Amino acid sequence: MSGLSQAGRDVLDEGRFCYLSATTDHGPHVTPVVFVLEDGAVWATTARGTAKARAWKTDSSAAGLVQHGGKAVAFRGTVTPYDIFDRATWSSAIRRAPSLMRAAARFTLKNARYFAGYARDVRSLPLSWTPPARLMVSVELQAAVVLDLESGTVEDRWGRWGRRASGRSTFRSSRGSDLAGQGAFREVRGALGSSGRGVLGLRGSAGPVVLPAAWVRAASEGAYYAVLPRSFLALAGANLTPMAALVLDRTSAWRAARMRGMLIQGQAEAFLPDTLRSGRAALLATARRAGPLPSDPAVVRVRPQRAMWWKGWASGTVRRR
């Protein structure tokens, strides 16, 4: 992590949540986790049976995003799991025992308020959220960038990143089916509203990347639009894979039981308004519904194929009709 600037270290030290990704058959799988920075790595925990834990067994690449104040750090790295019930991880645990012990101690200290929240809600706490059902992972940082969220600029970069964004040459809105879901899914989607700030997960020529973005739901299209500075999208590289993820959520200062959110996975199309041959006005009209536009915007349309929702400890998956 020697290439990361002090500004980047400050964000990773002070930020509360890390949006951490894994590569799955459905595209990037990105969810918020509490974490700690220790010994050049980001450390976090996850339940043993989660999609991320399963995915990292076949593809150990990961990307993450941490935001604090007006800055953000996006990073990529390699995941190492530490699981007392998986002997395949024991050699790594023994080799890195001092770092693992320091990380576990600092993780507990930094995230003490969330452990207090677990104690408050212990009677409803599912087994998957208790220590015996969880494993620790470290992400060895191989590349990182510091992003200025106000100006939409890349302040500092370390490691391999893309430098050019590309998009489709024309834009046209179209009608489409929506995600099928009732009950808790509709409640969560209603609580999140029709626009806000979110996190976009992509995989491009430079590897996986997780980026901050504004979003707006286009209900008539059955689609979501992510809006971000073109310089941010360029970090993924020009050749994006067709699947993307968009995270919409509301976090809690200390109680996981009050967190709400959705992870949307689906087909993605990138658009650069300044390069469009047709449809620029319509695209910008939609993008403005997400909030004030960056000076040089990029827009990614995500047509959901599936979505995972969470409401405190409860969660579920819905699919397109």
HELIX and SHEET records of a PDB file:
HELIX    1   1 GLN A    6  GLU A   14  1                                   9    
HELIX    2   2 ALA A   51  TRP A   56  1                                   6    
HELIX    3   3 ARG A   87  THR A   89  5                                   3    
HELIX    4   4 TRP A   90  ARG A   95  1                                   6    
HELIX    5   5 ALA A   97  LYS A  110  1                                  14    
HELIX    6   6 ALA A  112  ARG A  120  1                                   9    
HELIX    7   7 VAL A  122  SER A  124  5                                   3    
HELIX    8   8 LEU A  127  TRP A  129  5                                   3    
HELIX    9   9 PRO A  131  ALA A  133  5                                   3    
HELIX   10  10 ALA A  184  LEU A  192  1                                   9    
HELIX   11  11 ARG A  230  LEU A  233  1                                   4    
HELIX   12  12 ALA A  234  ALA A  236  5                                   3    
HELIX   13  13 ALA A  256  ARG A  258  5                                   3    
HELIX   14  14 PRO A  273  THR A  275  5                                   3    
HELIX   15  15 ARG A  280  ALA A  287  1                                   8    
HELIX   16  16 ARG A  288  ALA A  290  5                                   3    
SHEET    1   A 7 GLY A  27  VAL A  33  0                                        
SHEET    2   A 7 CYS A  18  THR A  24 -1                                        
SHEET    3   A 7 SER A  61  HIS A  68 -1                                        
SHEET    4   A 7 LYS A  71  TYR A  82 -1                                        
SHEET    5   A 7 ARG A 134  ASP A 148 -1                                        
SHEET    6   A 7 ALA A  41  ALA A  47 -1                                        
SHEET    7   A 7 PHE A  35  GLU A  38 -1                                        
SHEET    1   B 6 GLY A  27  VAL A  33  0                                        
SHEET    2   B 6 CYS A  18  THR A  24 -1                                        
SHEET    3   B 6 SER A  61  HIS A  68 -1                                        
SHEET    4   B 6 LYS A  71  TYR A  82 -1                                        
SHEET    5   B 6 ARG A 134  ASP A 148 -1                                        
SHEET    6   B 6 THR A 153  TRP A 158 -1                                        
SHEET    1   C 8 LEU A 179  ALA A 180  0                                        
SHEET    2   C 8 ALA A 314  ARG A 320 -1                                        
SHEET    3   C 8 PRO A 297  LYS A 311 -1                                        
SHEET    4   C 8 ALA A 223  PRO A 229 -1                                        
SHEET    5   C 8 GLY A 207  ALA A 218 -1                                        
SHEET    6   C 8 SER A 195  GLY A 204 -1                                        
SHEET    7   C 8 MET A 243  ARG A 250 -1                                        
SHEET    8   C 8 ARG A 260  PHE A 271 -1                                        
END                                                                             
